[in-house]
C-alpha cells in the first residue's frame, strides 16, 4: 500500500495518502502548461465516523508563485468516512512550470460535532525531463 501512496500523514487517527502522476497527454510544455493527476485516499483509523466538510490547498509553482485554493468538500462531495473505512478520489492540477508542489488541510467534523483539521502531506509535482 505504501508504495502506491508514497506521501502520507496522520492527524488524529485520520491518514491522508497521496500518489501523483504526470499526464503528458494533457500537458503542453511549448505553451507553458504541465498537468498532473493526484489520487488521494483518506483512511479513518479512529473509533467514530468523520465527515470531510472543506479543503484548503497551497499550490506552489517552480518560480515560487503560490496559489491558495479553498472550497467545500472534495470532487463535489462531503464524504462521511466510517471507522475503519476510507474515501478515494482523483483530481488534477495544472501548472505553468514543470515543477511545483501541493499541500494542504482537510477540515473534518467528528461524530461529537467537534471540528478539526487534518494535514494533507506536501507532495512534489515534477515533470519528467523528457517532457520539459
C-alpha positions as CSV (number, residue, x, y, z in Angstrom):
1,X,0.0,0.0,0.0
2,X,2.7,2.5,0.9
3,X,4.4,2.1,-2.4
4,X,1.3,3.1,-4.3
5,X,0.8,6.1,-2.0
6,X,4.3,7.4,-1.3
7,X,3.2,10.5,0.6
8,X,1.2,10.1,3.8
9,X,0.4,12.0,7.0
10,X,-1.8,11.1,10.0
11,X,-3.7,13.6,12.1
12,X,-6.0,12.4,14.9
13,X,-6.3,8.9,13.6
14,X,-7.1,10.1,10.1
15,X,-4.4,9.2,7.5
16,X,-4.2,11.0,4.2
17,X,-2.2,9.2,1.4
18,X,-1.4,10.7,-1.9
19,X,0.1,9.4,-5.2
20,X,0.8,11.7,-8.1
21,X,1.2,11.1,-11.8
22,X,2.4,13.5,-14.6
23,X,0.0,13.5,-17.5
24,X,1.9,14.2,-20.7
25,X,-1.2,13.8,-22.9
26,X,-2.8,16.8,-21.1
27,X,0.4,18.9,-20.9
28,X,1.6,21.4,-23.5
29,X,5.2,22.4,-22.5
30,X,5.5,24.5,-25.6
31,X,2.6,26.6,-24.3
32,X,3.9,26.6,-20.7
33,X,1.3,24.1,-19.4
34,X,2.1,21.0,-17.4
35,X,-0.7,18.8,-15.8
36,X,-0.7,16.2,-13.0
37,X,-3.3,13.9,-11.6
38,X,-3.3,13.1,-7.9
39,X,-5.0,10.2,-6.2
40,X,-6.0,10.8,-2.5
41,X,-7.0,8.1,0.0
42,X,-8.4,9.3,3.3
43,X,-8.5,6.5,5.9
44,X,-10.3,6.7,9.2
45,X,-8.4,4.7,11.8
46,X,-10.5,6.1,14.7
47,X,-13.5,4.8,16.6
48,X,-16.1,7.3,15.3
49,X,-17.2,8.5,11.9
50,X,-15.7,11.7,10.5
51,X,-17.0,14.0,7.7
52,X,-14.8,15.9,5.4
53,X,-16.5,19.3,5.0
54,X,-14.0,21.5,3.3
55,X,-10.4,21.7,1.9
56,X,-7.5,24.2,1.7
57,X,-4.7,23.7,-0.7
58,X,-1.5,25.6,-1.2
59,X,-0.1,25.1,-4.7
60,X,3.4,26.3,-5.5
61,X,5.0,26.5,-8.9
62,X,8.7,26.2,-9.8
63,X,9.1,30.0,-9.8
64,X,8.0,30.3,-6.2
65,X,4.5,31.5,-7.1
66,X,1.8,30.4,-4.6
67,X,-1.9,29.8,-5.1
68,X,-4.4,29.1,-2.4
69,X,-7.5,27.1,-3.1
70,X,-10.4,26.7,-0.7
71,X,-13.7,25.0,-1.1
72,X,-16.4,22.8,0.2
73,X,-15.7,19.1,0.3
74,X,-13.8,17.3,-2.4
75,X,-14.9,16.4,-6.0
76,X,-18.4,17.7,-5.2
77,X,-18.8,15.5,-2.1
78,X,-18.6,15.9,1.7
79,X,-18.0,12.2,2.4
80,X,-18.7,10.6,5.8
81,X,-15.9,8.1,6.5
82,X,-16.8,5.3,8.9
83,X,-14.3,3.8,11.4
84,X,-12.0,1.5,9.5
85,X,-13.3,2.9,6.2
86,X,-11.7,5.1,3.5
87,X,-12.6,7.5,0.8
88,X,-10.7,7.8,-2.5
89,X,-10.8,10.5,-5.2
90,X,-8.7,11.7,-8.1
91,X,-8.3,15.3,-9.1
92,X,-5.8,17.3,-11.2
93,X,-3.5,20.3,-11.1
94,X,-2.2,22.4,-13.9
95,X,1.0,24.5,-13.5
96,X,2.8,27.0,-15.7
97,X,6.2,25.4,-14.7
98,X,7.4,21.8,-15.0
99,X,7.9,21.6,-11.2
100,X,6.0,22.6,-8.1
101,X,4.3,21.2,-5.0
102,X,1.0,20.9,-3.3
103,X,0.0,20.6,0.4
104,X,-3.0,21.5,2.5
105,X,-5.6,20.7,5.1
106,X,-9.0,18.9,5.2
107,X,-11.5,20.3,7.7
108,X,-13.3,17.4,9.3
109,X,-16.2,17.1,11.8
110,X,-16.3,14.2,14.2
111,X,-19.3,12.3,15.5
112,X,-19.2,14.5,18.6
113,X,-19.6,17.6,16.4
114,X,-16.1,18.9,17.0
115,X,-14.2,20.3,14.1
116,X,-10.6,19.5,13.5
117,X,-8.0,19.9,10.7
118,X,-6.2,17.0,9.0
119,X,-2.9,17.6,7.2
120,X,-2.5,16.8,3.6
121,X,1.2,15.8,3.1
122,X,3.3,18.0,0.9
123,X,4.0,16.3,-2.4
124,X,6.1,17.3,-5.4
125,X,4.8,17.9,-8.9
126,X,7.7,17.1,-11.2
127,X,7.5,16.6,-15.0
128,X,10.0,14.1,-16.4
129,X,13.0,15.7,-18.1
130,X,11.8,14.3,-21.4
131,X,8.6,16.4,-21.1
132,X,10.3,19.7,-20.5
